[in-house]
Structures are given as structure tokens and as C-alpha cells.
Amino acid sequence: MTDLHCIILAAGKGTRMKSDKPKVMAPLAGIPLVKHVVTACESLGPKTIVTVIADGMDDVAKAVAPHKMAIQQKQLGTGDAAKAAMPALKGTKGHILILLGDVPLVTHPTLEALVEAARETGLAMLAMDIADPTGYGRVLTEDNFVTEIIEEKDASPEQKSVTLVNAGIFCADAKKLEGWLNALKPENAQKEYYLTDIVKIAAKDGIKCEYVEGPEHELRGINSRSQLAEAEGELQNFLRARALHEGATLLDPMTTYFSMDTQLGRDVVVEPNVFFGPGVTVADNATIHAFSHLEGVKIGEGASVGPFARIRPHSEIGAGATIGNFVEVNRSTVKAGAKSKHVSYLGDATIGEKSNIGAGTVIANYDGFNKQETTIGKGVFIGSNSTVVAPLTVGDGAYIGAGSTVTTNVPADALAVARSRSVVRDGWAETYRTKKQTEKEKK
């Protein structure tokens, strides 16, 4: 919609969330609340998106980049926040959609319906009819148009009984909106500039405000940790259903947790208690075993991960590769057919095709100051309980003997053994026990 522009109000603090971070930075399915709203805006194809933030909210600015930002200098209400965005939209035509950064679950169809309503009337808003309207502004209507929106703190007992409430999302004619915002006055209990007052101001211009009723689960704002948890539960259920619909098998869906960008291929099997952080792609026919944690990783076709595996960001597991129980992979590439089945740490490494990493292997990638890289070639065998001290290279087909600590490069097809020689003393144990028993009896 090239004639559509969006304003996202995101300058609120985390006071009610009991947080030192801006409320809109609270994570929901792996990304900040405000990022969900940006994504909803982007789905409409607007010409401009402007996010209103408070001074010093660099993390919010980063989250909404590369879109424009505007600064609300003082927290003087939603109307003042919307007004702060207008210089960035000077001279725009069409319509301006105003959204809240803490209403993350609103969907494309609902927003599209709102925009279409505004095209017809010049002003429209989203509302929801809920059983318990406590905390919301009440929407007063006449002949299916909004006559006034009363904030709860300003409402009379009769008005508080109204169950149609304001969702805080508006769409208005771009040419008229700036004038309406300039006409706002702080004549309320909070002494703030309410965006909702544009309904009465528009009426003086002969423009009636239409309301579009949306589903409660989409339009509820996030104002507390408990509400955030509720939203997380609803969104996880949606993501689980989507994964199942697209051909993955979730053995226990309610214990599988996704991020918004998780991608699962067809015939992927996910066992119970698996967590997908941001940036995970799993190719067809892979298996993610129970109690595994994945983040920022690409899993190849037919690969096996877990149980109890941790794959950290900037990692890639190749087709048919195996990452077994209690194996951690960090910033590493494990190529096709390679295996690390038991209790190992692979950090800043490239593991070649069909190499075998024995149980208890540690790639020591950190020298106390810098991370160092290790390259392990194709078909390498690393024996159990080995330590590979980076930086070094192990050539194709090489062997490292069990229990070795390797600190130098290993040529292709060589054997590296770096451990103390084994010493066996016949009869030593029996002599030692007799000696100790005699000493004990003399005491």
C-alpha cells in the first residue's frame, strides 16, 4: 500500500513490567514485542514506518531498524507520542496507521480491515468486546459509529459497565491527522494528550469514526509479566500448530518451544522438551531428540541432534551428521556425515565430512583473551578424552589417540599421541593393601 504510512508508539518504560528495559523490548517467541508490530506493519507494504521512542532507547532503535525513528521528549500521553512522529511524515498523502508497540499479536487481516474502513470514512479504530474491560478505555457508540472513548480513570460507573473497549490502534486520513493531533488538550485526570480524543475532534470536521471489532487474543496489550506469559502461551500454540500443519512431527507439542523464525522441514521429528531459539532452520528428515537447545543454527537433511545437546549461534550441522547427548557446538561447522556422539565441546571449529569425534573430546578454543579456530579434515578419528588446543589443523584421515592433548598441527593420515606412557607394576596393589592394613592395626 504505497499510500499507507505507519506510526508505532514505543516510548513507554518498563515500570509496570518491573523492568529496567523498555516494555516493548520484552521478548515474545524470541523477538522483542515491538519487532512483532514492525513485522505486522511490513506485511501491509507501507511506504513509511516511524517508531516513536524515548531519548536513550538505543536498543529499541536497533530493533526497529532500518525504519525511521522519532523521539518523544516527555511522556505526555499517546496523542503527544503520535504528534512526535508527524515531522517524519510531513506532506504525506493517503492514510496513517497508528499502532502500539505493546500489542504484538495483531494480524495482517485485522489491520487490513481497519485500513479499508478508514479509506471509507477518514477515521477508524480497532475495538474488542471483552467480558472484563477493567483497565481499558470504554468505546461509546451511536449508530455503529464511535462517539467518544473514555479512559477508565475518567469514566463514570455507568460508562465502566461498557464492554466494548479501545485497542489503541487507529487509522486516519493523513492530511487531517496532524490538525487533529494539534487540537488535543490535556483535559483529563492524567493531564495527558489522549490520542483517543481525535474521535471528538474529527466529529467537528464532519468525519465519523468507524470501529472494526477484532479478536481479543490479537488486541490485548502487554502490561505485566503475567500478560506476557499469556501471550507467549497463545503464540506458542499457534507456532506448534503451524509446524504440525507444515509436516513436522512433534511428539509432545506442549513441551516444544519455538521462535517466530523457526523453520522445520518436512518429516522432521522433534522429541519432547526441545527449545528453538532465534535463527534455527532444520532441513527435511532431521531428528531433534529430547531436551535439546538450539539457537542460530542450520541443521542439514537427515541430521540427528541430541538428546541433551546444545547448539549455539553461528553453527551449521551438515546432512546426515550426528550431534549426540551432552554435546555442545558453538560457532562451528560439522560437515556431512560427521559424528560427535557423546559429551564433547566443539568451539570455533570446522569438522570435516565423516570425521568421528570421540567421547569427552574438548576443542580448547579460548586462550583467556581470544577465540582461536580449529580445522579438522575429512575422515579424521579423534579418540576419547582428547583435548585439541586451538589454533591448529588436523589433516584428512588423521588419527588422534585417546587421552591425547594435541597442541600442534597433525598432517594428513598421521597418528598423533600426546600422553604419558602407561606403566604396569605386577603385584603392586596387593603389597600396598597389606602395608596399609598393617599400619592401621598398629594404631
Secondary structure, 3 states (H helix, E strand, C coil): CCCEEEEEECCCCCCCCCCCCCHHHCEECCEEHHHHHHHHHHCCCCCEEEEEEECCCHHHHHHHCCCEEEEECCCCCHHHHHHHHHHHHCCCCCEEEEEECCCCCCCHHHHHHHHHHHHHHCEEEEEEECCCCCCCCEEEEECCEEEEEECHHHCCHHHHCCCEEEEEEEEEEHHHHHHHHHCCCCCCCCCCCCHHHHHHHHHHCCCCEEEEECCHHHHCCCCCHHHHHHHHHHHHHHHHHHHHHCCCEECCHHHEECCCCCEECCCCEECCCEEECCCCEECCCCEECCCCEECCEEECCCCEECCCCEECCCEEECCCCEEEECCEEECCEECCCCEEEECCEEECEEECCCCEECCCCEEECECCCCECCEEECCCCEECCCCEEECCEEECCCCEECCCCEECCCECCCCEECCCCCCCCCCCHHHHHHHHHHHHHHHC
